[in-house]
Amino acid sequence: MSDSQQTDPAPAQVPGPRWWSRPDEPVDAPPAPAPDRDRPLSPDLPAPRTAPRYDPWADRPLQVVDTGRPHRGFRLWQVLALALGTALLAGGIGGYAGVLAEREANTRLELPQAAAVADKGRAPESVAGIAATALPGVVTLHVNGGESSGTGTGFVLDQQGHILTNNHVVAGAKQITVTFSTGDSVTAELVGRDSGYDLAVVKVSGVRGLQPLSLGNSENVKVGDPVVAIGAPFDLSNTVTAGIISATGRPITAGGDKGDGSDISYVDALQTDAPINPGNSGGPLLDSAARVIGINSAIRGADKGGDSGDGARQSGSIGLGFAIPVNQGKRVAEELIRTGRATHPVIGVTLDMRYEGDGARVEEKGEGGKPAVTPDGPGAKAGIQPGDVITKVDGQRVHGGDELIIKIRAHRPGDPLRLTVLRDGRERTLELVLGSANGS
């Protein structure tokens, strides 16, 4: 074959049918010519460059090139953040649910408790039984004295409305209001009072259903007997306290604020450790049968601390309370109701209250130059002389003038009395009958 001889070109390869071919596209048709934009605009200009096209039939594996951009899938920190958020959300929901559950459990919480039973009352001799019996007959007194006011206690004596209390509760009163345990209040009037015994009687009118307290006998009281006190300490009405009889025949004096001795009360008292405070004055001291055996009257306060040296005492109970024996209170109350005044038993002598020796000494001269031993009085008739020292009353020792007065006032006018006196260094016994004098 010569150089000029040309060979026919190889037949064009016609691609086979493609799966994406349209039905109306001939499968054997040659490829369509390039669009006009692929042709040069002029013979002098080169043909425009076209981007290579992907040939799906090229025998080349598909290569994935890492361009440094994030993938659409989650990275590790995103997974951790999502897990942490989910945990926090779950914890919050769980905690809130726990709080709700706890609250619901608390509302349903019930502690063990004894079942309610029908009120069958208490044993009559118990403190509760005594209180239930006596409270309806105990009253609280509110006293207005114009420039001052105070609170005390009293108890009903009879159906006529007579109420017994302390003299120092109503002294100087211009208005007295009585409040019962039910809370009902009425105005009361003063019937009579006696400062020497520290007792007074007031009366209420127009009140029905009064419940008088039963009176016991103070001669039957023994040390160690259980007692109950009822009153209004610091205006806390219907307050009940309990204790025992700590001592009997305890000589005490109270009052005397005027300085002339006219308001001093002399009491042969029952001592108790049942708590008694200001406001208890005039209230009943009860035995185990709910009977009145004493009228609460005074307390012994504790010495205040510090270096003041003024002898001041601290108010409030320290377990040393004193009550007027009911036998003495009964006699005085009866006299006050009958006459408005009480009588005092006397022996008809003037005592030297400054005497510091043991016993009660009779003055050499009486007040204003009068005889120290009243002529034709009980003492003169018994043989008492000025300067005698009285050492015993009915066999009981006395250590001063106050104790002698207390022992005498524990009796009634007309009672016989046996005195032991010391004269010229010798003791002798004298018998006398107590006289009578009007009280204040």
C-alpha positions as CSV (number, residue, x, y, z in Angstrom):
1,M,0.0,0.0,0.0
2,S,1.4,3.3,-1.1
3,D,1.8,6.4,0.9
4,S,-0.9,8.0,-1.1
5,Q,-3.3,5.2,-0.4
6,Q,-5.5,6.1,2.4
7,T,-7.4,3.6,4.5
8,D,-10.9,4.0,5.5
9,P,-11.4,5.2,9.0
10,A,-12.6,2.7,11.6
11,P,-16.3,2.6,12.0
12,A,-17.7,4.7,14.7
13,Q,-18.5,2.8,17.9
14,V,-22.2,3.1,18.6
15,P,-23.0,2.7,22.2
16,G,-25.4,0.2,23.3
17,P,-28.8,0.9,24.8
18,R,-28.7,2.9,28.1
19,W,-31.1,2.2,31.0
20,W,-31.9,5.9,31.3
21,S,-32.8,6.3,27.6
22,R,-36.1,7.7,26.7
23,P,-38.4,5.4,24.8
24,D,-38.6,7.7,21.8
25,E,-34.8,8.1,21.6
26,P,-33.1,6.0,18.9
27,V,-30.6,3.8,20.6
28,D,-28.3,3.7,17.5
29,A,-28.3,7.4,16.8
30,P,-25.0,9.0,16.9
31,P,-24.4,11.5,19.6
32,A,-25.8,14.9,19.0
33,P,-23.5,17.5,17.7
34,A,-22.2,20.0,20.2
35,P,-24.3,23.0,20.6
36,D,-23.5,26.2,18.8
37,R,-21.7,27.7,21.8
38,D,-19.0,25.0,21.5
39,R,-18.2,26.2,18.0
40,P,-15.8,29.0,17.4
41,L,-17.4,32.3,16.7
42,S,-14.8,33.0,14.0
43,P,-12.1,31.1,12.4
44,D,-9.5,33.2,14.2
45,L,-10.8,32.5,17.7
46,P,-10.2,29.3,19.5
47,A,-13.1,27.2,20.5
48,P,-14.4,28.0,24.1
49,R,-13.2,25.7,26.8
50,T,-15.8,23.4,28.2
51,A,-15.7,21.7,31.6
52,P,-14.9,18.0,31.4
53,R,-18.0,16.0,31.8
54,Y,-18.4,12.9,33.9
55,D,-18.6,9.8,31.8
56,P,-20.5,7.2,33.6
57,W,-19.1,4.6,31.3
58,A,-15.5,5.5,31.9
59,D,-13.7,2.6,33.4
60,R,-12.5,4.5,36.4
61,P,-13.4,4.0,40.1
62,L,-15.3,6.7,41.9
63,Q,-12.9,8.7,44.1
64,V,-14.0,10.5,47.2
65,V,-12.0,13.6,48.0
66,D,-11.8,14.9,51.6
67,T,-12.3,18.6,51.3
68,G,-12.0,19.4,55.1
69,R,-15.7,20.3,55.5
70,P,-17.8,18.6,58.3
71,H,-19.9,15.7,57.5
72,R,-23.6,15.8,57.9
73,G,-23.4,13.1,60.6
74,F,-22.9,13.9,64.4
75,R,-19.4,14.3,65.8
76,L,-18.2,13.0,69.2
77,W,-18.6,16.4,71.1
78,Q,-22.1,16.7,69.7
79,V,-23.0,13.2,70.8
80,L,-21.6,14.0,74.3
81,A,-23.5,17.3,74.5
82,L,-26.7,15.6,73.5
83,A,-26.1,12.8,76.0
84,L,-25.4,15.4,78.8
85,G,-28.5,17.4,78.0
86,T,-30.6,14.3,77.9
87,A,-29.2,13.2,81.3
88,L,-29.9,16.7,82.8
89,L,-33.4,16.8,81.5
90,A,-34.0,13.3,82.7
91,G,-32.6,14.2,86.1
92,G,-34.7,17.3,86.4
93,I,-37.8,15.4,85.4
94,G,-37.0,12.6,87.8
95,G,-36.3,15.1,90.7
96,Y,-39.5,16.9,90.1
97,A,-41.4,13.7,90.0
98,G,-39.7,12.6,93.2
99,V,-40.7,15.9,94.9
100,L,-44.3,15.3,93.8
101,A,-44.1,11.7,95.0
102,E,-42.7,12.9,98.4
103,R,-45.4,15.5,98.8
104,E,-48.0,13.1,98.0
105,A,-46.5,10.6,100.4
106,N,-46.4,13.2,103.2
107,T,-50.0,14.1,102.7
108,R,-50.8,10.5,103.3
109,L,-48.4,10.1,106.3
110,E,-50.2,9.0,109.5
111,L,-48.4,8.4,112.7
112,P,-49.6,5.9,115.3
113,Q,-52.1,7.4,117.8
114,A,-54.3,6.1,120.5
115,A,-58.0,6.0,119.5
116,A,-60.4,8.5,121.0
117,V,-62.4,7.1,123.8
118,A,-65.6,8.3,125.5
119,D,-64.9,10.7,128.4
120,K,-65.4,8.6,131.5
121,G,-64.0,11.3,133.8
122,R,-61.1,10.9,136.2
123,A,-60.9,9.4,139.7
124,P,-62.3,11.9,142.1
125,E,-59.1,11.9,144.2
126,S,-56.9,12.6,141.2
127,V,-55.7,16.1,140.4
128,A,-57.9,16.1,137.3
129,G,-60.9,14.9,139.4
130,I,-60.3,17.5,142.1
131,A,-60.0,20.2,139.4
132,A,-63.2,19.2,137.7
133,T,-65.1,19.3,141.0
134,A,-63.7,22.6,142.2
135,L,-63.3,24.8,139.1
136,P,-66.9,25.8,138.8
137,G,-66.7,27.3,142.3
138,V,-63.5,29.3,141.8
139,V,-63.6,32.9,140.4
140,T,-61.1,35.5,139.2
141,L,-61.4,39.0,140.7
142,H,-60.4,42.1,138.7
143,V,-60.1,45.1,140.9
144,N,-60.0,48.7,139.9
145,G,-58.7,51.1,142.5
146,G,-58.8,54.3,140.4
147,E,-55.1,54.7,139.9
148,S,-54.2,51.1,140.2
149,S,-55.7,47.7,139.3
150,G,-55.0,44.1,140.2
151,T,-56.1,40.5,139.8
152,G,-56.8,37.9,142.5
153,T,-58.8,34.8,143.1
154,G,-61.8,33.8,145.3
155,F,-64.2,30.9,145.8
156,V,-67.9,30.7,146.3
157,L,-69.2,30.1,149.9
158,D,-72.9,29.8,149.4
159,Q,-75.9,30.1,147.1
160,Q,-76.4,33.7,148.2
161,G,-73.3,34.8,146.2
162,H,-70.8,35.3,149.0
163,I,-67.2,34.9,147.8
164,L,-64.1,34.6,150.1
165,T,-60.8,36.2,149.1
166,N,-57.8,38.0,150.5
167,N,-58.0,41.5,152.0
168,H,-55.0,42.6,150.0
169,V,-56.8,41.7,146.8
170,V,-59.7,44.1,147.3
171,A,-58.2,46.8,149.6
172,G,-58.8,50.2,148.1
173,A,-61.1,48.8,145.4
174,K,-63.6,51.1,143.8
175,Q,-64.9,48.5,141.4
176,I,-64.7,44.7,141.7
177,T,-65.5,42.4,138.7
178,V,-66.0,38.6,139.3
179,T,-65.3,36.2,136.4
180,F,-66.5,32.6,136.7
181,S,-64.8,29.6,135.1
182,T,-67.4,29.8,132.3
183,G,-66.1,33.2,131.3
184,D,-69.2,35.1,132.6
185,S,-68.5,38.3,134.5
186,V,-70.5,40.3,136.9
187,T,-69.9,43.2,139.3
188,A,-69.5,42.4,143.0
189,E,-69.8,44.5,146.1
190,L,-67.6,44.5,149.2
191,V,-69.3,42.9,152.2
192,G,-66.4,43.3,154.7
193,R,-62.7,42.8,155.2
194,D,-60.1,42.4,157.9
195,S,-56.5,43.3,157.4
196,G,-55.3,41.4,160.5
197,Y,-56.4,38.1,159.0
198,D,-55.9,39.2,155.4
199,L,-59.5,38.0,154.5
200,A,-62.4,39.7,152.8
201,V,-65.9,38.8,151.6
202,V,-67.5,40.1,148.4
203,K,-71.0,39.3,147.0
204,V,-72.5,38.9,143.6
205,S,-76.2,39.2,142.9
206,G,-78.6,37.8,140.3
207,V,-76.3,34.8,139.5
208,R,-78.0,31.4,139.2
209,G,-76.3,28.0,139.4
210,L,-73.6,28.9,141.9
211,Q,-71.5,26.0,143.0
212,P,-70.1,26.6,146.5
213,L,-67.0,24.7,147.5
214,S,-67.0,22.3,150.4
215,L,-65.0,23.3,153.4
216,G,-62.7,20.9,155.1
217,N,-61.0,21.0,158.5
218,S,-57.5,22.3,158.7
219,E,-57.0,20.5,162.0
220,N,-56.9,17.2,160.1
221,V,-54.1,18.3,157.7
222,K,-50.9,16.4,158.0
223,V,-47.5,17.1,156.5
224,G,-47.1,15.3,153.2
225,D,-50.8,15.4,152.4
226,P,-51.4,16.0,148.6
227,V,-53.0,19.3,147.8
228,V,-54.3,21.2,144.7
229,A,-54.2,25.0,144.3
230,I,-56.5,26.8,141.9
231,G,-56.2,30.5,140.9
232,A,-55.3,33.1,138.3
233,P,-51.5,33.6,138.5
234,F,-50.6,36.6,136.4
235,D,-54.2,36.7,135.3
236,L,-54.1,33.2,133.9
237,S,-57.5,32.2,135.2
238,N,-58.5,28.5,136.0
239,T,-54.8,27.5,136.6
240,V,-54.4,24.3,138.5
241,T,-51.2,23.3,140.3
242,A,-50.5,20.4,142.7
243,G,-48.1,19.7,145.5
244,I,-48.1,18.6,149.2
245,I,-48.4,20.1,152.6
246,S,-44.8,21.0,153.5
247,A,-45.5,22.2,157.1
248,T,-48.3,23.2,159.4
249,G,-48.5,26.0,161.9
250,R,-45.9,28.1,160.1
251,P,-46.0,31.6,161.6
252,I,-45.9,34.3,158.9
253,T,-46.6,38.0,158.7
254,A,-47.5,40.0,155.6
255,G,-48.5,43.6,154.7
256,G,-47.8,46.5,156.9
257,D,-47.1,48.9,154.1
258,K,-48.4,51.9,156.0
259,G,-45.6,51.5,158.6
260,D,-48.0,51.7,161.6
261,G,-48.6,47.9,161.9
262,S,-52.3,48.4,161.1
263,D,-52.2,46.4,157.9
264,I,-50.0,43.5,159.2
265,S,-51.6,40.1,158.9
266,Y,-50.7,37.4,161.3
267,V,-51.2,33.9,160.0
268,D,-50.5,30.5,161.5
269,A,-50.2,29.2,158.0
270,L,-50.2,25.9,156.1
271,Q,-47.0,25.7,154.0
272,T,-47.2,24.1,150.6
273,D,-44.9,23.5,147.6
274,A,-47.8,23.7,145.1
275,P,-46.8,26.5,142.8
276,I,-48.5,29.8,143.9
277,N,-47.8,33.1,142.1
278,P,-49.2,36.7,142.2
279,G,-52.9,36.3,141.2
280,N,-53.3,33.1,143.2
281,S,-54.1,35.2,146.3
282,G,-57.5,34.3,147.8
283,G,-57.8,31.0,145.9
284,P,-58.5,27.7,147.5
285,L,-56.0,25.1,148.6
286,L,-57.8,21.8,148.3
287,D,-57.4,18.3,149.8
288,S,-57.8,15.0,148.0
289,A,-61.6,15.2,148.5
290,A,-61.8,18.6,146.7
291,R,-62.5,20.3,150.1
292,V,-61.0,23.7,151.0
293,I,-58.4,23.4,153.7
294,G,-56.7,26.8,153.2
295,I,-56.9,30.2,151.5
296,N,-53.7,30.9,149.5
297,S,-52.3,34.2,150.8
298,A,-48.6,34.6,150.5
299,I,-45.4,33.3,148.9
300,R,-41.7,33.5,149.9
301,G,-39.7,35.1,147.1
302,A,-36.1,34.3,146.3
303,D,-33.5,36.9,147.1
304,K,-32.4,38.7,144.0
305,G,-28.8,38.2,142.9
306,G,-26.2,40.9,142.6
307,D,-24.6,43.2,145.1
308,S,-27.5,45.6,145.6
309,G,-27.8,44.6,149.3
310,D,-31.3,46.1,149.4
311,G,-33.0,42.8,150.5
312,A,-35.2,42.9,147.5
313,R,-36.9,39.6,146.5
314,Q,-37.8,38.1,143.2
315,S,-41.5,37.5,142.6
316,G,-42.7,34.1,141.5
317,S,-43.0,30.7,143.0
318,I,-40.0,29.0,144.5
319,G,-42.0,26.3,146.2
320,L,-42.7,28.2,149.4
321,G,-46.4,29.1,149.5
322,F,-48.6,29.8,152.5
323,A,-52.3,29.5,153.0
324,I,-54.6,30.7,155.8
325,P,-56.1,27.6,157.5
326,V,-59.7,27.2,156.5
327,N,-60.9,27.0,160.2
328,Q,-59.7,30.5,160.7
329,G,-61.1,31.6,157.4
330,K,-64.5,30.1,158.1
331,R,-64.9,32.0,161.4
332,V,-63.8,35.3,159.9
333,A,-66.0,34.9,156.9
334,E,-69.0,34.2,159.0
335,E,-68.4,37.3,161.1
336,L,-67.8,39.5,158.0
337,I,-71.1,38.2,156.4
338,R,-73.0,38.9,159.6
339,T,-71.6,42.2,160.7
340,G,-69.1,43.4,158.1
341,R,-66.3,43.1,160.7
342,A,-64.3,40.4,162.3
343,T,-63.3,40.0,166.0
344,H,-59.8,39.2,167.1
345,P,-58.9,37.1,170.2
346,V,-56.7,39.0,172.7
347,I,-55.0,38.5,176.0
348,G,-55.0,42.2,177.0
349,V,-51.3,43.0,177.1
350,T,-48.9,45.2,175.2
351,L,-45.9,43.4,173.7
352,D,-42.4,44.8,173.3
353,M,-41.8,44.1,169.6
354,R,-38.2,45.3,169.8
355,Y,-37.3,42.6,172.3
356,E,-34.5,40.4,170.8
357,G,-34.5,37.6,173.3
358,D,-36.3,34.3,172.9
359,G,-40.0,34.5,173.6
360,A,-42.5,37.5,173.7
361,R,-41.8,40.1,176.3
362,V,-44.6,42.2,177.9
363,E,-43.9,45.9,178.0
364,E,-43.2,47.7,181.3
365,K,-45.5,50.5,180.2
366,G,-48.2,50.7,177.6
367,E,-48.6,53.2,174.8
368,G,-49.3,56.8,176.0
369,G,-48.4,55.9,179.5
370,K,-51.3,53.3,179.8
371,P,-50.7,50.1,181.7
372,A,-49.0,47.4,179.7
373,V,-51.4,44.8,181.2
374,T,-55.1,45.9,180.6
375,P,-56.9,46.0,184.0
376,D,-59.5,43.3,184.3
377,G,-58.4,41.9,180.9
378,P,-57.7,38.2,180.3
379,G,-54.0,38.6,181.0
380,A,-54.5,40.5,184.2
381,K,-57.0,38.0,185.4
382,A,-54.6,35.2,184.7
383,G,-51.7,36.9,186.6
384,I,-49.5,38.2,183.8
385,Q,-47.3,41.1,184.9
386,P,-45.3,43.8,183.1
387,G,-41.9,42.4,182.1
388,D,-43.0,38.8,181.9
389,V,-41.6,36.8,178.9
390,I,-44.1,34.4,177.4
391,T,-42.3,31.3,176.1
392,K,-45.0,28.8,175.2
393,V,-48.7,28.7,174.1
394,D,-50.4,25.4,174.9
395,G,-47.0,23.8,175.2
396,Q,-45.7,25.1,171.8
397,R,-42.6,27.4,171.8
398,V,-42.8,30.9,170.7
399,H,-39.7,32.9,169.7
400,G,-41.0,36.4,169.4
401,G,-44.0,38.8,169.7
402,D,-45.2,38.0,166.1
403,E,-45.4,34.3,166.8
404,L,-47.4,34.9,170.0
405,I,-49.9,37.0,168.1
406,I,-50.2,34.3,165.4
407,K,-50.8,31.6,168.0
408,I,-53.4,33.6,169.7
409,R,-55.2,34.5,166.5
410,A,-55.4,30.9,165.5
411,H,-58.1,30.6,168.2
412,R,-61.5,32.1,168.7
413,P,-62.5,34.7,171.4
414,G,-63.6,32.7,174.5
415,D,-61.2,29.8,173.9
416,P,-59.2,28.7,176.9
417,L,-55.4,29.2,176.6
418,R,-52.5,28.0,178.6
419,L,-49.4,30.2,178.7
420,T,-45.9,29.5,180.0
421,V,-44.2,32.7,181.3
422,L,-40.7,33.4,182.5
423,R,-40.4,35.7,185.5
424,D,-37.4,36.3,187.6
425,G,-35.7,33.4,186.0
426,R,-38.5,31.0,186.8
427,E,-41.1,29.5,184.5
428,R,-44.8,29.3,185.5
429,T,-48.0,28.3,183.7
430,L,-51.0,30.5,183.6
431,E,-54.5,29.7,182.4
432,L,-56.7,32.3,180.8
433,V,-59.8,32.8,178.5
434,L,-59.3,34.8,175.4
435,G,-61.0,38.1,175.1
436,S,-62.3,39.8,172.0
437,A,-61.5,43.0,170.1
438,N,-62.9,44.4,166.8
439,G,-60.6,44.0,163.9
440,S,-59.9,46.6,161.2
